[in-house]
Amino acid sequence: MIYLDNSATTRLDDHVLEAMLPWMQGDFGNASSVYALGRKARVAVENAREEVAHLIGAHPAELIFTSGGTESNNTVLKSAVHESALARRIAIGATEHHAILHPTEDLNRTGTEIFHVPVDEQGFVRLSEIANLKQEGLLISIMYANNETGAIQPLSAIREALPDALLHTDAVQSFGKIPFDVQALKLDFATLSAHKIHGPKGVGALFIRKGIDFKAHQQGGAQERNRRAGTEPVALIIGFQAAARAAVKEMETRTATMLARTQLLRSLLEASVPNIRLNTPLQNSLPNIVNISFPDAEALDGEAILQSMDIHGIAVSNGSACVSGSLQPSHVLVAMGRTDAEAKAAVRFSVSKDTTESEIRSAVEALSDIVTAMRS
Ligand SMILES: Cc1ncc(COP(=O)(O)O)c(C=O)c1O
């Protein structure tokens, strides 16, 4: 199989698995237990917290471990409104992930004002709209980089426009791929996830700036300084630490590889698949994503393209979701002004540090054959 869907998830690295195994076998203690086995797990979790916090410019006390990006996003939004009473209104980008969109729909039903900040045709939030937002009681949540197109949002400019609002970013796709520093970006909250950087699924983190009176959304035991109840999954946290360390340490070389692959991909696509539109901006985008669509999408079937690629052994995706048996166009591409038909028939390639040149060549050949056959 040729795996070009690394924005969906990545392969667990061998060294990450090796780091995790002892914590699933002999060192299986509960980090809250007082005897030696528990204390050993506690030390490991706190070391991981220190290292991951350090990698994003945070203090360890500012980081809680969660089950991943979805939980961190839900927690920020819901706790900010309900448990912590920090926000009365929320602004989000029109191209946010469903883990932001759906909880805000829920909050809206219970009376919280929600604003959707529109994006331009390249997917960047319109700063002129942000400058008009009323800052009092406002939480603004804008993803650092988009999971479908790779567009990197101008977080510094957003902070400059809204110095008094609470600022959250979903950094799930960007962490480990581009430099990320919560101090430099003057963030109040940030969401991270391990499985997009060759770490395990089911673990992530939430950065909560020191001084914010943040109350738990998930309640139970006193773990994570009373900010997230639940027994810490030690092995997953250790895996997250190992993956994050490697991603940041090797960022330059990984980026160079991924950029070389996406540049080759773009040039081969342009040479061999006529009439395509690039939805990934050429500047200010992640090194690993190329999203294309077809202006003549009426003649093409998005689902069939992905299925035919699968038959060729190639895993790619698009942002369209299947809801009750029918394909819904990608809300990201629709927000960027694409037609519903075009937004249904997009293809997202997302490479990793391990993607080879020959995999890229095979994928483009397959897509070219599939689209040619469909058009004729
Ligand atoms: C931008 C973004 N946010 C949040 C998530 C959800 O993260 P997780 O799978 O860790 O819950 C994803 C995963 O696809 C994502 O791409």
The ligand as an ORCA input file, in Angstrom:
! r2SCAN-3c Opt
* xyz 0 1
  C      -6.972     19.977     12.989
  C      -7.379     18.809     13.812
  N      -7.908     19.002     15.016
  C      -8.291     17.988     15.799
  C      -8.166     16.688     15.383
  C      -8.601     15.572     16.294
  O      -7.485     15.037     16.962
  P      -7.559     13.567     17.618
  O      -7.641     12.592     16.499
  O      -6.275     13.474     18.405
  O      -8.754     13.552     18.503
  C      -7.632     16.423     14.122
  C      -7.521     15.022     13.630
  O      -7.854     14.722     12.504
  C      -7.214     17.510     13.311
  O      -6.716     17.317     12.098
*
